[in-house]
Amino acid sequence: MLLGLFAGCGGEGAGSQAFPVPGERGSHLVVEVLNASGKAGLARTGTRVLRQAGIDVVFFGNAGAGIGTLDSTRIVVRRGTAAVGEQVRAALKVGKVVVELDGARLLDVSVFLGADFAPRLDFHP
């Protein structure tokens, strides 16, 4: 009987996905998003924007006290070239790309969201 309940859940678009899967259509970027703006909830919003663009965000939260409050978003490339940072910049539609290679970090890019990051997201329940 339970099988009958789940049989109707597939629908017409059961194989399609609402958002792209990271790495499905090209390179797989691993990113952290840190709020350095002082505005509450900005890291979560930035994470949603990047994930909708198919970028894998493995951590989000507040930037440490050493960063302070930033007026403008900074996209720091940890592995790869500036082109990796430009992919993230294109998704965020804001930010300056800086290359500071750091092999000790297990990610490609660190995003420090500044006060200039103010996207308008589609409603999502």
N, C-alpha and C positions, 0 to 999 in steps of 0.2 A: 504494500500500500504506500509506503514511503517513496518508493521508486516512482510511482505515479505522480506524486507531488512535485518532484524535481524535474520530471520530464517536460513540463510546460515552461520551465524557467529559461530555456535556451533562447527562444525568440528568433526573429529573423537575423539579427546582427550578432549572434552569439560568438562568432569567431572574430569579430572586430573589437578593437580596443578604443577606449575613450581618449587615452593619452599615449604618446609613443613610449615604447619600452627602451630604457637606456642601452645604447650599443646596438640596437636592432638594425639601424640603417647607417652604419659608419662607426666612427671611433666612440669609445666608451670613456666619458670623462667622469672622474671622481672628484667631488667638490664639497667643501664645507662653507657654510654661510654664517657669518657672524654679524650681529647688530652692533654697529659702532655709531649709531645716530642719536641715541637717547630716546627714541620713539619706541614705545612698547609694541611688541608683536611684529616688528619689521622683519626679523629673521625668518619667521614662519611664512610671511607673505613672499619673501624672496625665494624661499624653498619651493613654494607652490609654483611660482613663475618659472623657475629653472626645471622643475620636474615636468611641467606641461610642455617644455621645449625638448624633453627627452634627455636631460642631463641628470646624472645620478648624484643626489645630495645625500651624503652619508652622515652628516652632522649639522645641526643648526643650534644657535644659542647666542649669548651675549659675548662681545669681545672683552678681553681682559682689561684690567685697569691700565695696563701699559700702553694701550692703543689710544685711549681717550675718546673724545667725541669728534667725529669726522663730519665735515660739511659735504664732502663729495665721496662717492663710492670708489673703493680701490679694489682692483681685481689682481691678485698676486699669483703669478704662475709659479708653481713649485716643481713641476716636472713638465718637460716639453719646451715648446717655443711660444713666442708671443701669439701665434695663431690660435693656440689653445685658449688663451685669455680672450681673444677676439670673439670666439664662439660664445663664451659666457657673456661678454659685453653685448653681443647682438641679441641675446635672449633677454637680458635685463634692460636694454635700451638706455643704459647709462653706465658711467664708470671709466676709470683710467686703468689701462693694463700696465702692470709692472712685472718684470721677470726677476724673481729672487729664488733661484733654484735651491732646493732643500731636499736631499735624498733621504733624510731621516723621517720625513712626513710621508704617510702612505696615501697621498692624494695628489691630484693634478693641480688644483686651484683652491686658493683661499679667497673668499669674497668678504670684504669688510664694507657693509652697507652704510652709506652716509645719509645725511639729511636730504640729499637730492633724489633719493630713491622713493618714489611715490606712485607705484603702478595702480592702474584701475583693473581689478580682476573681475572676471565673469562671476556671477553668483554661483556658489557651490554650497549645497546644504551640508 
